[in-house]
Amino acid sequence: MDYSKGSNQFKNLIASHFTRRELKAGDFLYESGDYSPFIYFLEKGLLRMFYYNEEGKEITAWLTVEQNFVSAIGGPYSNQPAKEYCQVVEDVVIYEIKFDAFEKLLEQPLGAKMTFYALSELNQTLSRYLHFFKFHSAEERYRALMDFAPDIINRVSLGQIASFLGISQETLSRIRGRI
């Protein structure tokens, strides 16, 4: 469901139940250890979720672009603090709703329909993501990223792309040189 071209009903639903926020590049939507009871809808911009591994190396776990829902992993659902950081890569316009208010929204037909589409898209995205990392070489993962989300390539640093793909920046440079 492309929410940017969604019905006026959907846009009105977001406007009446979600709070609009604008954040600048470099800001954090939430940080590791924070309790984030919100579900967010990203209207404009780019977010990066990352964590630090045991050696203290920053690992990009996820990149989220416009027209997607996002939340802290486990945060609003299990009342646990975030384990990851969510940083604004490009200035964003984001809408937030507390999880308990979101649950009430599900009681409305349009809210339930919106959630069904969002969960369906999330399931497809996660399925592609898991397949992408389990069954493909580094070059195939890069090509898949170019096919699936070509605009991300020009919107984040090469180091963040390499981290997201699970490869070194040097390997990414060699792959880009061959393509």
C-alpha positions as CSV (number, residue, x, y, z in Angstrom):
1,M,0.0,0.0,0.0
2,D,1.6,3.3,-1.0
3,Y,0.5,5.5,1.8
4,S,1.7,8.6,-0.1
5,K,-1.1,8.1,-2.6
6,G,-3.5,6.8,0.0
7,S,-7.0,7.9,0.4
8,N,-8.0,11.0,2.1
9,Q,-9.5,8.8,4.8
10,F,-6.1,7.3,5.6
11,K,-4.4,10.7,5.6
12,N,-7.1,12.1,7.9
13,L,-6.7,9.0,10.2
14,I,-3.0,9.7,10.5
15,A,-3.5,13.4,11.1
16,S,-6.2,12.9,13.7
17,H,-4.5,10.1,15.8
18,F,-0.8,10.6,15.2
19,T,1.4,13.5,16.3
20,R,3.6,15.1,13.7
21,R,7.3,15.7,14.4
22,E,10.2,17.0,12.3
23,L,13.7,15.9,13.1
24,K,17.0,16.9,11.6
25,A,19.8,14.7,10.2
26,G,21.9,13.4,13.0
27,D,19.1,13.5,15.6
28,F,18.0,10.3,17.3
29,L,14.4,9.2,17.2
30,Y,15.3,6.9,20.1
31,E,18.5,5.4,21.6
32,S,19.6,2.1,23.0
33,G,18.2,1.8,26.6
34,D,15.3,4.2,25.9
35,Y,11.8,3.0,26.4
36,S,9.9,4.0,23.3
37,P,6.2,3.3,23.5
38,F,5.5,4.7,20.0
39,I,4.8,3.4,16.6
40,Y,6.1,5.8,13.9
41,F,5.0,6.5,10.4
42,L,7.8,8.0,8.3
43,E,6.3,10.4,5.8
44,K,9.6,11.9,4.5
45,G,13.3,11.2,5.0
46,L,15.4,8.3,6.0
47,L,16.1,6.5,9.3
48,R,18.9,4.1,10.2
49,M,18.7,1.5,13.0
50,F,22.1,0.4,14.3
51,Y,23.8,-1.2,17.4
52,Y,27.3,-1.7,18.6
53,N,28.7,-5.3,18.6
54,E,30.8,-6.8,21.3
55,E,34.0,-5.2,19.9
56,G,32.3,-1.7,19.9
57,K,31.8,-1.7,16.1
58,E,28.8,0.1,14.8
59,I,26.5,-2.3,12.8
60,T,23.7,-0.9,10.6
61,A,20.8,-3.3,11.1
62,W,18.0,-1.6,9.1
63,L,17.3,1.3,6.8
64,T,13.8,2.8,6.6
65,V,12.6,5.1,3.9
66,E,9.5,7.1,3.3
67,Q,6.0,5.6,3.7
68,N,6.9,3.0,6.2
69,F,6.0,2.2,9.8
70,V,8.8,1.7,12.3
71,S,9.2,1.1,16.0
72,A,11.9,0.1,18.5
73,I,12.4,-3.6,18.4
74,G,10.3,-5.0,21.2
75,G,9.7,-1.5,22.7
76,P,6.0,-0.8,22.4
77,Y,5.1,-4.5,22.3
78,S,7.0,-5.9,25.3
79,N,7.6,-2.9,27.4
80,Q,11.4,-3.4,27.1
81,P,14.0,-0.7,26.4
82,A,15.3,-0.4,22.9
83,K,18.4,-2.4,22.1
84,E,19.2,-0.4,19.0
85,Y,19.6,3.3,18.1
86,C,17.4,4.9,15.5
87,Q,19.2,7.9,13.9
88,V,17.9,10.4,11.4
89,V,20.0,10.2,8.2
90,E,18.0,12.8,6.3
91,D,15.6,15.4,7.7
92,V,12.4,13.6,8.5
93,V,8.7,14.2,8.9
94,I,7.4,11.5,11.1
95,Y,4.1,10.8,12.8
96,E,4.0,9.0,16.1
97,I,1.3,7.3,18.1
98,K,1.5,5.6,21.5
99,F,1.0,1.8,21.3
100,D,-2.1,1.8,23.5
101,A,-3.7,4.5,21.3
102,F,-2.8,2.5,18.3
103,E,-4.6,-0.5,19.8
104,K,-7.7,1.6,20.1
105,L,-7.3,2.7,16.5
106,L,-7.5,-0.9,15.5
107,E,-11.1,-1.0,16.6
108,Q,-12.0,1.3,13.8
109,P,-12.5,-0.4,10.4
110,L,-10.0,1.9,8.6
111,G,-7.5,1.5,11.4
112,A,-7.8,-2.3,11.1
113,K,-7.4,-2.2,7.3
114,M,-4.4,0.1,7.6
115,T,-2.8,-2.3,10.0
116,F,-3.5,-5.3,7.9
117,Y,-1.8,-3.7,4.9
118,A,1.2,-2.5,7.0
119,L,1.7,-6.0,8.5
120,S,1.4,-7.6,5.1
121,E,4.0,-5.3,3.7
122,L,6.3,-5.8,6.7
123,N,6.0,-9.6,6.3
124,Q,7.0,-9.4,2.7
125,T,9.9,-7.0,3.5
126,L,11.2,-9.3,6.3
127,S,10.8,-12.4,4.1
128,R,12.9,-10.7,1.3
129,Y,15.4,-9.5,3.9
130,L,15.9,-13.0,5.4
131,H,16.1,-14.6,2.0
132,F,18.5,-11.9,0.9
133,F,21.0,-12.6,3.8
134,K,20.7,-16.3,4.0
135,F,21.0,-17.4,0.4
136,H,23.0,-14.7,-1.5
137,S,26.6,-13.8,-1.9
138,A,27.8,-10.3,-1.1
139,E,27.6,-9.2,-4.7
140,E,24.1,-10.6,-5.0
141,R,23.0,-8.8,-1.8
142,Y,24.4,-5.5,-3.2
143,R,22.6,-6.1,-6.6
144,A,19.4,-6.9,-4.7
145,L,19.6,-3.7,-2.7
146,M,20.1,-1.8,-5.9
147,D,16.9,-3.4,-7.3
148,F,14.8,-3.3,-4.2
149,A,15.8,0.2,-2.9
150,P,18.1,1.9,-5.4
151,D,17.6,5.4,-3.8
152,I,19.2,4.2,-0.6
153,I,22.5,3.7,-2.4
154,N,22.8,7.5,-2.9
155,R,21.3,8.5,0.5
156,V,23.6,6.7,3.0
157,S,27.4,6.4,3.3
158,L,29.2,3.5,1.8
159,G,30.3,2.4,5.3
160,Q,26.6,2.2,6.3
161,I,25.7,0.2,3.2
162,A,28.6,-2.2,3.8
163,S,27.6,-2.6,7.4
164,F,24.0,-3.3,6.4
165,L,25.1,-5.9,3.8
166,G,27.4,-7.5,6.4
167,I,30.6,-6.9,4.4
168,S,33.7,-4.7,4.7
169,Q,33.9,-1.4,2.9
170,E,36.8,-2.8,0.9
171,T,34.6,-5.7,-0.4
172,L,31.8,-3.2,-1.2
173,S,34.3,-1.1,-3.2
174,R,35.5,-4.2,-5.2
175,I,31.8,-5.2,-5.9
176,R,31.0,-1.6,-7.1
177,G,34.1,-1.7,-9.3
178,R,32.9,-4.9,-11.0
179,I,29.4,-3.7,-11.6
